[in-house]
Amino acid sequence: MAVNQKAVKVLNKVLEAGFTDEKAISAMTMDDILSMQGITVADIAIINDLQKSIKASKVISFLGGAADE
């Protein structure tokens, strides 16, 4: 399983914005996401997938590019 580099880059943006644990990332609102520096529409989609993966306890699968499983 290869690491999803785009997901890792977006996760770094999320961490730099101060959302440093699963609970905080899951609780992010659209306003929180839009207030982040340099966020793109593609990044928003990845953050949404990350939130879904956290709720499903599949973060490692998400980072490995297998979030659809």
PQR file with spaces between the fields and no chain letter, atoms N, CA, C, O and H, PARSE charges and radii, in Angstrom:
ATOM       1  N    MET     1       0.848   -1.175    0.000 -0.4000 1.5000
ATOM       2  CA   MET     1       0.000    0.000    0.000 -0.0000 2.0000
ATOM       3  C    MET     1       0.895    1.240    0.000  0.5500 1.7000
ATOM       4  O    MET     1       1.673    1.444    0.932 -0.5500 1.4000
ATOM       5  N    ALA     2       0.787    2.054   -1.026 -0.4000 1.5000
ATOM       6  CA   ALA     2       1.568    3.290   -1.135 -0.0000 2.0000
ATOM       7  C    ALA     2       0.905    4.402   -0.322  0.5500 1.7000
ATOM       8  O    ALA     2      -0.316    4.436   -0.172 -0.5500 1.4000
ATOM       9  H    ALA     2       0.155    1.888   -1.783  0.4000 1.0000
ATOM      10  N    VAL     3       1.715    5.288    0.187 -0.4000 1.5000
ATOM      11  CA   VAL     3       1.196    6.414    0.965 -0.0000 2.0000
ATOM      12  C    VAL     3       0.589    7.436    0.012  0.5500 1.7000
ATOM      13  O    VAL     3       1.190    7.788   -1.003 -0.5500 1.4000
ATOM      14  H    VAL     3       2.707    5.260    0.066  0.4000 1.0000
ATOM      15  N    ASN     4      -0.600    7.907    0.348 -0.4000 1.5000
ATOM      16  CA   ASN     4      -1.291    8.927   -0.430 -0.0000 2.0000
ATOM      17  C    ASN     4      -0.663   10.283   -0.084  0.5500 1.7000
ATOM      18  O    ASN     4      -1.001   10.885    0.935 -0.5500 1.4000
ATOM      19  H    ASN     4      -1.088    7.621    1.173  0.4000 1.0000
ATOM      20  N    GLN     5       0.248   10.758   -0.934 -0.4000 1.5000
ATOM      21  CA   GLN     5       0.995   11.984   -0.651 -0.0000 2.0000
ATOM      22  C    GLN     5       0.097   13.216   -0.553  0.5500 1.7000
ATOM      23  O    GLN     5       0.357   14.108    0.255 -0.5500 1.4000
ATOM      24  H    GLN     5       0.523   10.269   -1.762  0.4000 1.0000
ATOM      25  N    LYS     6      -0.954   13.270   -1.367 -0.4000 1.5000
ATOM      26  CA   LYS     6      -1.873   14.417   -1.293 -0.0000 2.0000
ATOM      27  C    LYS     6      -2.549   14.461    0.068  0.5500 1.7000
ATOM      28  O    LYS     6      -2.696   15.531    0.659 -0.5500 1.4000
ATOM      29  H    LYS     6      -1.165   12.546   -2.024  0.4000 1.0000
ATOM      30  N    ALA     7      -2.963   13.295    0.567 -0.4000 1.5000
ATOM      31  CA   ALA     7      -3.613   13.230    1.876 -0.0000 2.0000
ATOM      32  C    ALA     7      -2.650   13.655    2.975  0.5500 1.7000
ATOM      33  O    ALA     7      -3.047   14.349    3.911 -0.5500 1.4000
ATOM      34  H    ALA     7      -2.844   12.426    0.087  0.4000 1.0000
ATOM      35  N    VAL     8      -1.398   13.251    2.872 -0.4000 1.5000
ATOM      36  CA   VAL     8      -0.397   13.626    3.871 -0.0000 2.0000
ATOM      37  C    VAL     8      -0.182   15.138    3.858  0.5500 1.7000
ATOM      38  O    VAL     8      -0.081   15.754    4.919 -0.5500 1.4000
ATOM      39  H    VAL     8      -1.075   12.688    2.112  0.4000 1.0000
ATOM      40  N    LYS     9      -0.111   15.740    2.677 -0.4000 1.5000
ATOM      41  CA   LYS     9       0.069   17.193    2.582 -0.0000 2.0000
ATOM      42  C    LYS     9      -1.108   17.938    3.205  0.5500 1.7000
ATOM      43  O    LYS     9      -0.921   18.918    3.926 -0.5500 1.4000
ATOM      44  H    LYS     9      -0.193   15.240    1.815  0.4000 1.0000
ATOM      45  N    VAL    10      -2.323   17.463    2.921 -0.4000 1.5000
ATOM      46  CA   VAL    10      -3.508   18.107    3.494 -0.0000 2.0000
ATOM      47  C    VAL    10      -3.533   17.898    5.006  0.5500 1.7000
ATOM      48  O    VAL    10      -3.880   18.816    5.749 -0.5500 1.4000
ATOM      49  H    VAL    10      -2.475   16.667    2.336  0.4000 1.0000
ATOM      50  N    LEU    11      -3.171   16.708    5.467 -0.4000 1.5000
ATOM      51  CA   LEU    11      -3.119   16.452    6.907 -0.0000 2.0000
ATOM      52  C    LEU    11      -2.127   17.401    7.575  0.5500 1.7000
ATOM      53  O    LEU    11      -2.393   17.894    8.671 -0.5500 1.4000
ATOM      54  H    LEU    11      -2.889   15.963    4.863  0.4000 1.0000
ATOM      55  N    ASN    12      -1.001   17.661    6.939 -0.4000 1.5000
ATOM      56  CA   ASN    12      -0.036   18.624    7.486 -0.0000 2.0000
ATOM      57  C    ASN    12      -0.650   20.015    7.593  0.5500 1.7000
ATOM      58  O    ASN    12      -0.424   20.710    8.584 -0.5500 1.4000
ATOM      59  H    ASN    12      -0.785   17.261    6.049  0.4000 1.0000
ATOM      60  N    LYS    13      -1.425   20.435    6.587 -0.4000 1.5000
ATOM      61  CA   LYS    13      -2.102   21.738    6.650 -0.0000 2.0000
ATOM      62  C    LYS    13      -3.072   21.781    7.820  0.5500 1.7000
ATOM      63  O    LYS    13      -3.159   22.785    8.527 -0.5500 1.4000
ATOM      64  H    LYS    13      -1.609   19.870    5.782  0.4000 1.0000
ATOM      65  N    VAL    14      -3.804   20.683    8.021 -0.4000 1.5000
ATOM      66  CA   VAL    14      -4.773   20.599    9.118 -0.0000 2.0000
ATOM      67  C    VAL    14      -4.045   20.694   10.462  0.5500 1.7000
ATOM      68  O    VAL    14      -4.475   21.425   11.354 -0.5500 1.4000
ATOM      69  H    VAL    14      -3.733   19.868    7.447  0.4000 1.0000
ATOM      70  N    LEU    15      -2.954   19.961   10.601 -0.4000 1.5000
ATOM      71  CA   LEU    15      -2.182   19.995   11.846 -0.0000 2.0000
ATOM      72  C    LEU    15      -1.602   21.381   12.098  0.5500 1.7000
ATOM      73  O    LEU    15      -1.622   21.867   13.229 -0.5500 1.4000
ATOM      74  H    LEU    15      -2.605   19.366    9.877  0.4000 1.0000
ATOM      75  N    GLU    16      -1.082   22.025   11.044 -0.4000 1.5000
ATOM      76  CA   GLU    16      -0.524   23.374   11.181 -0.0000 2.0000
ATOM      77  C    GLU    16      -1.591   24.393   11.567  0.5500 1.7000
ATOM      78  O    GLU    16      -1.286   25.406   12.195 -0.5500 1.4000
ATOM      79  H    GLU    16      -1.065   21.630   10.125  0.4000 1.0000
ATOM      80  N    ALA    17      -2.843   24.127   11.194 -0.4000 1.5000
ATOM      81  CA   ALA    17      -3.940   25.028   11.544 -0.0000 2.0000
ATOM      82  C    ALA    17      -4.401   24.827   12.987  0.5500 1.7000
ATOM      83  O    ALA    17      -5.288   25.540   13.458 -0.5500 1.4000
ATOM      84  H    ALA    17      -3.091   23.304   10.683  0.4000 1.0000
ATOM      85  N    GLY    18      -3.804   23.860   13.692 -0.4000 1.5000
ATOM      86  CA   GLY    18      -4.113   23.671   15.105 -0.0000 2.0000
ATOM      87  C    GLY    18      -5.070   22.538   15.413  0.5500 1.7000
ATOM      88  O    GLY    18      -5.445   22.350   16.570 -0.5500 1.4000
ATOM      89  H    GLY    18      -3.084   23.281   13.309  0.4000 1.0000
ATOM      90  N    PHE    19      -5.473   21.786   14.418 -0.4000 1.5000
ATOM      91  CA   PHE    19      -6.363   20.646   14.629 -0.0000 2.0000
ATOM      92  C    PHE    19      -5.469   19.414   14.754  0.5500 1.7000
ATOM      93  O    PHE    19      -5.114   18.784   13.758 -0.5500 1.4000
ATOM      94  H    PHE    19      -5.169   21.938   13.477  0.4000 1.0000
ATOM      95  N    THR    20      -5.110   19.080   16.009 -0.4000 1.5000
ATOM      96  CA   THR    20      -4.017   18.140   16.226 -0.0000 2.0000
ATOM      97  C    THR    20      -4.430   16.753   16.696  0.5500 1.7000
ATOM      98  O    THR    20      -3.564   15.919   16.960 -0.5500 1.4000
ATOM      99  H    THR    20      -5.398   19.592   16.818  0.4000 1.0000
ATOM     100  N    ASP    21      -5.719   16.484   16.807 -0.4000 1.5000
ATOM     101  CA   ASP    21      -6.126   15.124   17.155 -0.0000 2.0000
ATOM     102  C    ASP    21      -7.414   14.764   16.417  0.5500 1.7000
ATOM     103  O    ASP    21      -8.049   15.611   15.788 -0.5500 1.4000
ATOM     104  H    ASP    21      -6.422   17.161   16.592  0.4000 1.0000
ATOM     105  N    GLU    22      -7.778   13.491   16.510 -0.4000 1.5000
ATOM     106  CA   GLU    22      -8.932   12.999   15.767 -0.0000 2.0000
ATOM     107  C    GLU    22     -10.210   13.739   16.138  0.5500 1.7000
ATOM     108  O    GLU    22     -11.027   14.056   15.273 -0.5500 1.4000
ATOM     109  H    GLU    22      -7.261   12.803   17.021  0.4000 1.0000
ATOM     110  N    LYS    23     -10.379   14.013   17.435 -0.4000 1.5000
ATOM     111  CA   LYS    23     -11.592   14.692   17.898 -0.0000 2.0000
ATOM     112  C    LYS    23     -11.699   16.088   17.280  0.5500 1.7000
ATOM     113  O    LYS    23     -12.769   16.486   16.822 -0.5500 1.4000
ATOM     114  H    LYS    23      -9.716   13.756   18.138  0.4000 1.0000
ATOM     115  N    ALA    24     -10.599   16.822   17.270 -0.4000 1.5000
ATOM     116  CA   ALA    24     -10.598   18.176   16.714 -0.0000 2.0000
ATOM     117  C    ALA    24     -10.838   18.159   15.207  0.5500 1.7000
ATOM     118  O    ALA    24     -11.578   18.993   14.686 -0.5500 1.4000
ATOM     119  H    ALA    24      -9.729   16.498   17.642  0.4000 1.0000
ATOM     120  N    ILE    25     -10.215   17.212   14.505 -0.4000 1.5000
ATOM     121  CA   ILE    25     -10.389   17.127   13.052 -0.0000 2.0000
ATOM     122  C    ILE    25     -11.824   16.751   12.716  0.5500 1.7000
ATOM     123  O    ILE    25     -12.412   17.307   11.788 -0.5500 1.4000
ATOM     124  H    ILE    25      -9.613   16.535   14.928  0.4000 1.0000
ATOM     125  N    SER    26     -12.390   15.812   13.462 -0.4000 1.5000
ATOM     126  CA   SER    26     -13.776   15.402   13.219 -0.0000 2.0000
ATOM     127  C    SER    26     -14.756   16.542   13.456  0.5500 1.7000
ATOM     128  O    SER    26     -15.798   16.622   12.805 -0.5500 1.4000
ATOM     129  H    SER    26     -11.913   15.360   14.216  0.4000 1.0000
ATOM     130  N    ALA    27     -14.415   17.425   14.396 -0.4000 1.5000
ATOM     131  CA   ALA    27     -15.311   18.524   14.755 -0.0000 2.0000
ATOM     132  C    ALA    27     -15.139   19.760   13.873  0.5500 1.7000
ATOM     133  O    ALA    27     -15.857   20.745   14.047 -0.5500 1.4000
ATOM     134  H    ALA    27     -13.569   17.360   14.924  0.4000 1.0000
ATOM     135  N    MET    28     -14.195   19.720   12.928 -0.4000 1.5000
ATOM     136  CA   MET    28     -13.965   20.883   12.063 -0.0000 2.0000
ATOM     137  C    MET    28     -15.231   21.227   11.283  0.5500 1.7000
ATOM     138  O    MET    28     -15.897   20.352   10.729 -0.5500 1.4000
ATOM     139  H    MET    28     -13.612   18.920   12.786  0.4000 1.0000
ATOM     140  N    THR    29     -15.547   22.516   11.253 -0.4000 1.5000
ATOM     141  CA   THR    29     -16.686   22.987   10.467 -0.0000 2.0000
ATOM     142  C    THR    29     -16.180   23.524    9.130  0.5500 1.7000
ATOM     143  O    THR    29     -14.977   23.682    8.926 -0.5500 1.4000
ATOM     144  H    THR    29     -15.007   23.227   11.704  0.4000 1.0000
ATOM     145  N    MET    30     -17.101   23.795    8.238 -0.4000 1.5000
ATOM     146  CA   MET    30     -16.714   24.363    6.947 -0.0000 2.0000
ATOM     147  C    MET    30     -16.027   25.709    7.152  0.5500 1.7000
ATOM     148  O    MET    30     -15.082   26.032    6.432 -0.5500 1.4000
ATOM     149  H    MET    30     -18.079   23.666    8.404  0.4000 1.0000
ATOM     150  N    ASP    31     -16.487   26.497    8.120 -0.4000 1.5000
ATOM     151  CA   ASP    31     -15.837   27.779    8.416 -0.0000 2.0000
ATOM     152  C    ASP    31     -14.388   27.564    8.851  0.5500 1.7000
ATOM     153  O    ASP    31     -13.496   28.309    8.445 -0.5500 1.4000
ATOM     154  H    ASP    31     -17.255   26.234    8.704  0.4000 1.0000
ATOM     155  N    ASP    32     -14.158   26.540    9.680 -0.4000 1.5000
ATOM     156  CA   ASP    32     -12.789   26.218   10.106 -0.0000 2.0000
ATOM     157  C    ASP    32     -11.923   25.881    8.898  0.5500 1.7000
ATOM     158  O    ASP    32     -10.799   26.366    8.769 -0.5500 1.4000
ATOM     159  H    ASP    32     -14.882   25.934   10.009  0.4000 1.0000
ATOM     160  N    ILE    33     -12.460   25.047    8.021 -0.4000 1.5000
ATOM     161  CA   ILE    33     -11.708   24.601    6.848 -0.0000 2.0000
ATOM     162  C    ILE    33     -11.405   25.778    5.925  0.5500 1.7000
ATOM     163  O    ILE    33     -10.278   25.926    5.453 -0.5500 1.4000
ATOM     164  H    ILE    33     -13.373   24.652    8.127  0.4000 1.0000
ATOM     165  N    LEU    34     -12.402   26.607    5.670 -0.4000 1.5000
ATOM     166  CA   LEU    34     -12.221   27.736    4.755 -0.0000 2.0000
ATOM     167  C    LEU    34     -11.278   28.799    5.311  0.5500 1.7000
ATOM     168  O    LEU    34     -10.701   29.572    4.546 -0.5500 1.4000
ATOM     169  H    LEU    34     -13.317   26.487    6.054  0.4000 1.0000
ATOM     170  N    SER    35     -11.116   28.845    6.626 -0.4000 1.5000
ATOM     171  CA   SER    35     -10.223   29.844    7.225 -0.0000 2.0000
ATOM     172  C    SER    35      -8.753   29.425    7.153  0.5500 1.7000
ATOM     173  O    SER    35      -7.870   30.221    7.472 -0.5500 1.4000
ATOM     174  H    SER    35     -11.585   28.217    7.247  0.4000 1.0000
ATOM     175  N    MET    36      -8.484   28.193    6.742 -0.4000 1.5000
ATOM     176  CA   MET    36      -7.105   27.713    6.637 -0.0000 2.0000
ATOM     177  C    MET    36      -6.417   28.360    5.442  0.5500 1.7000
ATOM     178  O    MET    36      -7.038   28.585    4.404 -0.5500 1.4000
ATOM     179  H    MET    36      -9.201   27.546    6.483  0.4000 1.0000
ATOM     180  N    GLN    37      -5.124   28.659    5.597 -0.4000 1.5000
ATOM     181  CA   GLN    37      -4.342   29.283    4.531 -0.0000 2.0000
ATOM     182  C    GLN    37      -4.111   28.312    3.378  0.5500 1.7000
ATOM     183  O    GLN    37      -3.770   27.152    3.605 -0.5500 1.4000
ATOM     184  H    GLN    37      -4.619   28.476    6.441  0.4000 1.0000
ATOM     185  N    GLY    38      -4.292   28.774    2.156 -0.4000 1.5000
ATOM     186  CA   GLY    38      -3.943   28.001    0.975 -0.0000 2.0000
ATOM     187  C    GLY    38      -4.792   26.775    0.716  0.5500 1.7000
ATOM     188  O    GLY    38      -4.331   25.831    0.074 -0.5500 1.4000
ATOM     189  H    GLY    38      -4.569   29.717    1.972  0.4000 1.0000
ATOM     190  N    ILE    39      -6.017   26.768    1.200 -0.4000 1.5000
ATOM     191  CA   ILE    39      -6.889   25.600    1.035 -0.0000 2.0000
ATOM     192  C    ILE    39      -7.528   25.638   -0.358  0.5500 1.7000
ATOM     193  O    ILE    39      -7.931   26.699   -0.835 -0.5500 1.4000
ATOM     194  H    ILE    39      -6.392   27.535    1.721  0.4000 1.0000
ATOM     195  N    THR    40      -7.614   24.479   -0.998 -0.4000 1.5000
ATOM     196  CA   THR    40      -8.238   24.376   -2.320 -0.0000 2.0000
ATOM     197  C    THR    40      -9.491   23.515   -2.220  0.5500 1.7000
ATOM     198  O    THR    40      -9.737   22.872   -1.200 -0.5500 1.4000
ATOM     199  H    THR    40      -7.287   23.618   -0.611  0.4000 1.0000
ATOM     200  N    VAL    41     -10.273   23.511   -3.284 -0.4000 1.5000
ATOM     201  CA   VAL    41     -11.472   22.670   -3.319 -0.0000 2.0000
ATOM     202  C    VAL    41     -11.075   21.199   -3.180  0.5500 1.7000
ATOM     203  O    VAL    41     -11.751   20.434   -2.492 -0.5500 1.4000
ATOM     204  H    VAL    41     -10.073   24.033   -4.113  0.4000 1.0000
ATOM     205  N    ALA    42      -9.987   20.807   -3.829 -0.4000 1.5000
ATOM     206  CA   ALA    42      -9.506   19.424   -3.713 -0.0000 2.0000
ATOM     207  C    ALA    42      -9.118   19.106   -2.269  0.5500 1.7000
ATOM     208  O    ALA    42      -9.366   18.001   -1.787 -0.5500 1.4000
ATOM     209  H    ALA    42      -9.438   21.429   -4.388  0.4000 1.0000
ATOM     210  N    ASP    43      -8.506   20.078   -1.577 -0.4000 1.5000
ATOM     211  CA   ASP    43      -8.139   19.882   -0.171 -0.0000 2.0000
ATOM     212  C    ASP    43      -9.382   19.689    0.691  0.5500 1.7000
ATOM     213  O    ASP    43      -9.387   18.859    1.600 -0.5500 1.4000
ATOM     214  H    ASP    43      -8.305   20.976   -1.969  0.4000 1.0000
ATOM     215  N    ILE    44     -10.431   20.450    0.409 -0.4000 1.5000
ATOM     216  CA   ILE    44     -11.678   20.324    1.165 -0.0000 2.0000
ATOM     217  C    ILE    44     -12.239   18.913    1.014  0.5500 1.7000
ATOM     218  O    ILE    44     -12.701   18.318    1.987 -0.5500 1.4000
ATOM     219  H    ILE    44     -10.427   21.124   -0.330  0.4000 1.0000
ATOM     220  N    ALA    45     -12.199   18.383   -0.191 -0.4000 1.5000
ATOM     221  CA   ALA    45     -12.685   17.019   -0.426 -0.0000 2.0000
ATOM     222  C    ALA    45     -11.848   16.009    0.353  0.5500 1.7000
ATOM     223  O    ALA    45     -12.389   15.056    0.914 -0.5500 1.4000
ATOM     224  H    ALA    45     -11.823   18.866   -0.982  0.4000 1.0000
ATOM     225  N    ILE    46     -10.532   16.210    0.390 -0.4000 1.5000
ATOM     226  CA   ILE    46      -9.656   15.300    1.131 -0.0000 2.0000
ATOM     227  C    ILE    46      -9.928   15.401    2.631  0.5500 1.7000
ATOM     228  O    ILE    46      -9.948   14.381    3.320 -0.5500 1.4000
ATOM     229  H    ILE    46     -10.092   16.984   -0.066  0.4000 1.0000
ATOM     230  N    ILE    47     -10.136   16.611    3.144 -0.4000 1.5000
ATOM     231  CA   ILE    47     -10.461   16.784    4.566 -0.0000 2.0000
ATOM     232  C    ILE    47     -11.775   16.082    4.886  0.5500 1.7000
ATOM     233  O    ILE    47     -11.895   15.438    5.928 -0.5500 1.4000
ATOM     234  H    ILE    47     -10.119   17.439    2.584  0.4000 1.0000
ATOM     235  N    ASN    48     -12.751   16.201    4.007 -0.4000 1.5000
ATOM     236  CA   ASN    48     -14.027   15.519    4.199 -0.0000 2.0000
ATOM     237  C    ASN    48     -13.819   14.007    4.274  0.5500 1.7000
ATOM     238  O    ASN    48     -14.381   13.342    5.144 -0.5500 1.4000
ATOM     239  H    ASN    48     -12.653   16.725    3.161  0.4000 1.0000
ATOM     240  N    ASP    49     -13.011   13.464    3.360 -0.4000 1.5000
ATOM     241  CA   ASP    49     -12.710   12.029    3.380 -0.0000 2.0000
ATOM     242  C    ASP    49     -11.951   11.648    4.653  0.5500 1.7000
ATOM     243  O    ASP    49     -12.187   10.581    5.220 -0.5500 1.4000
ATOM     244  H    ASP    49     -12.553   14.004    2.653  0.4000 1.0000
ATOM     245  N    LEU    50     -11.041   12.515    5.102 -0.4000 1.5000
ATOM     246  CA   LEU    50     -10.305   12.272    6.340 -0.0000 2.0000
ATOM     247  C    LEU    50     -11.264   12.201    7.522  0.5500 1.7000
ATOM     248  O    LEU    50     -11.152   11.306    8.360 -0.5500 1.4000
ATOM     249  H    LEU    50     -10.849   13.382    4.641  0.4000 1.0000
ATOM     250  N    GLN    51     -12.213   13.144    7.593 -0.4000 1.5000
ATOM     251  CA   GLN    51     -13.190   13.132    8.679 -0.0000 2.0000
ATOM     252  C    GLN    51     -14.002   11.838    8.668  0.5500 1.7000
ATOM     253  O    GLN    51     -14.246   11.250    9.721 -0.5500 1.4000
ATOM     254  H    GLN    51     -12.305   13.871    6.912  0.4000 1.0000
ATOM     255  N    LYS    52     -14.418   11.396    7.488 -0.4000 1.5000
ATOM     256  CA   LYS    52     -15.165   10.137    7.379 -0.0000 2.0000
ATOM     257  C    LYS    52     -14.312    8.960    7.822  0.5500 1.7000
ATOM     258  O    LYS    52     -14.807    8.056    8.497 -0.5500 1.4000
ATOM     259  H    LYS    52     -14.220   11.874    6.633  0.4000 1.0000
ATOM     260  N    SER    53     -13.037    8.959    7.451 -0.4000 1.5000
ATOM     261  CA   SER    53     -12.130    7.874    7.824 -0.0000 2.0000
ATOM     262  C    SER    53     -11.898    7.834    9.330  0.5500 1.7000
ATOM     263  O    SER    53     -11.816    6.756    9.919 -0.5500 1.4000
ATOM     264  H    SER    53     -12.636    9.693    6.903  0.4000 1.0000
ATOM     265  N    ILE    54     -11.792    8.999    9.950 -0.4000 1.5000
ATOM     266  CA   ILE    54     -11.626    9.058   11.406 -0.0000 2.0000
ATOM     267  C    ILE    54     -12.849    8.451   12.080  0.5500 1.7000
ATOM     268  O    ILE    54     -12.718    7.640   12.996 -0.5500 1.4000
ATOM     269  H    ILE    54     -11.858    9.875    9.471  0.4000 1.0000
ATOM     270  N    LYS    55     -14.032    8.841   11.632 -0.4000 1.5000
ATOM     271  CA   LYS    55     -15.269    8.328   12.232 -0.0000 2.0000
ATOM     272  C    LYS    55     -15.405    6.824   12.039  0.5500 1.7000
ATOM     273  O    LYS    55     -16.007    6.147   12.873 -0.5500 1.4000
ATOM     274  H    LYS    55     -14.139    9.500   10.887  0.4000 1.0000
ATOM     275  N    ALA    56     -14.852    6.292   10.947 -0.4000 1.5000
ATOM     276  CA   ALA    56     -14.922    4.855   10.665 -0.0000 2.0000
ATOM     277  C    ALA    56     -13.697    4.105   11.199  0.5500 1.7000
ATOM     278  O    ALA    56     -13.552    2.906   10.961 -0.5500 1.4000
ATOM     279  H    ALA    56     -14.363    6.843   10.270  0.4000 1.0000
ATOM     280  N    SER    57     -12.816    4.811   11.920 -0.4000 1.5000
ATOM     281  CA   SER    57     -11.575    4.227   12.453 -0.0000 2.0000
ATOM     282  C    SER    57     -10.729    3.591   11.358  0.5500 1.7000
ATOM     283  O    SER    57     -10.211    2.488   11.530 -0.5500 1.4000
ATOM     284  H    SER    57     -12.935    5.785   12.113  0.4000 1.0000
ATOM     285  N    LYS    58     -10.589    4.285   10.235 -0.4000 1.5000
ATOM     286  CA   LYS    58      -9.816    3.777    9.098 -0.0000 2.0000
ATOM     287  C    LYS    58      -8.799    4.810    8.612  0.5500 1.7000
ATOM     288  O    LYS    58      -8.629    4.990    7.406 -0.5500 1.4000
ATOM     289  H    LYS    58     -11.010    5.181   10.095  0.4000 1.0000
ATOM     290  N    VAL    59      -8.131    5.481    9.527 -0.4000 1.5000
ATOM     291  CA   VAL    59      -7.178    6.530    9.159 -0.0000 2.0000
ATOM     292  C    VAL    59      -5.988    5.956    8.396  0.5500 1.7000
ATOM     293  O    VAL    59      -5.534    6.554    7.421 -0.5500 1.4000
ATOM     294  H    VAL    59      -8.269    5.336   10.507  0.4000 1.0000
ATOM     295  N    ILE    60      -5.481    4.811    8.826 -0.4000 1.5000
ATOM     296  CA   ILE    60      -4.333    4.213    8.146 -0.0000 2.0000
ATOM     297  C    ILE    60      -4.713    3.832    6.719  0.5500 1.7000
ATOM     298  O    ILE    60      -3.927    4.040    5.795 -0.5500 1.4000
ATOM     299  H    ILE    60      -5.850    4.325    9.618  0.4000 1.0000
ATOM     300  N    SER    61      -5.903    3.280    6.531 -0.4000 1.5000
ATOM     301  CA   SER    61      -6.372    2.956    5.180 -0.0000 2.0000
ATOM     302  C    SER    61      -6.475    4.220    4.338  0.5500 1.7000
ATOM     303  O    SER    61      -6.116    4.216    3.161 -0.5500 1.4000
ATOM     304  H    SER    61      -6.542    3.112    7.282  0.4000 1.0000
ATOM     305  N    PHE    62      -6.965    5.301    4.938 -0.4000 1.5000
ATOM     306  CA   PHE    62      -7.087    6.579    4.243 -0.0000 2.0000
ATOM     307  C    PHE    62      -5.716    7.069    3.784  0.5500 1.7000
ATOM     308  O    PHE    62      -5.546    7.455    2.628 -0.5500 1.4000
ATOM     309  H    PHE    62      -7.257    5.304    5.894  0.4000 1.0000
ATOM     310  N    LEU    63      -4.750    7.053    4.683 -0.4000 1.5000
ATOM     311  CA   LEU    63      -3.412    7.538    4.342 -0.0000 2.0000
ATOM     312  C    LEU    63      -2.726    6.626    3.336  0.5500 1.7000
ATOM     313  O    LEU    63      -1.840    7.062    2.601 -0.5500 1.4000
ATOM     314  H    LEU    63      -4.888    6.740    5.623  0.4000 1.0000
ATOM     315  N    GLY    64      -3.130    5.372    3.302 -0.4000 1.5000
ATOM     316  CA   GLY    64      -2.573    4.433    2.340 -0.0000 2.0000
ATOM     317  C    GLY    64      -3.273    4.466    1.007  0.5500 1.7000
ATOM     318  O    GLY    64      -2.922    3.712    0.099 -0.5500 1.4000
ATOM     319  H    GLY    64      -3.849    5.018    3.899  0.4000 1.0000
ATOM     320  N    GLY    65      -4.265    5.334    0.875 -0.4000 1.5000
ATOM     321  CA   GLY    65      -4.967    5.472   -0.393 -0.0000 2.0000
ATOM     322  C    GLY    65      -6.097    4.487   -0.579  0.5500 1.7000
ATOM     323  O    GLY    65      -6.606    4.338   -1.690 -0.5500 1.4000
ATOM     324  H    GLY    65      -4.551    5.946    1.612  0.4000 1.0000
ATOM     325  N    ALA    66      -6.505    3.807    0.485 -0.4000 1.5000
ATOM     326  CA   ALA    66      -7.569    2.806    0.378 -0.0000 2.0000
ATOM     327  C    ALA    66      -8.820    3.242    1.129  0.5500 1.7000
ATOM     328  O    ALA    66      -9.507    2.410    1.721 -0.5500 1.4000
ATOM     329  H    ALA    66      -6.091    3.928    1.388  0.4000 1.0000
ATOM     330  N    ALA    67      -9.119    4.524    1.111 -0.4000 1.5000
ATOM     331  CA   ALA    67     -10.253    5.053    1.869 -0.0000 2.0000
ATOM     332  C    ALA    67     -11.588    4.551    1.355  0.5500 1.7000
ATOM     333  O    ALA    67     -12.577    4.584    2.087 -0.5500 1.4000
ATOM     334  H    ALA    67      -8.561    5.200    0.630  0.4000 1.0000
ATOM     335  N    ASP    68     -11.642    4.088    0.122 -0.4000 1.5000
ATOM     336  CA   ASP    68     -12.907    3.637   -0.449 -0.0000 2.0000
ATOM     337  C    ASP    68     -13.277    2.227   -0.036  0.5500 1.7000
ATOM     338  O    ASP    68     -14.375    1.760   -0.336 -0.5500 1.4000
ATOM     339  H    ASP    68     -10.838    4.061   -0.473  0.4000 1.0000
ATOM     340  N    GLU    69     -12.372    1.543    0.648 -0.4000 1.5000
ATOM     341  CA   GLU    69     -12.641    0.154    1.035 -0.0000 2.0000
ATOM     342  C    GLU    69     -13.603    0.087    2.185  0.5500 1.7000
ATOM     343  O    GLU    69     -13.942   -1.005    2.642 -0.5500 1.4000
ATOM     344  H    GLU    69     -11.479    1.922    0.891  0.4000 1.0000
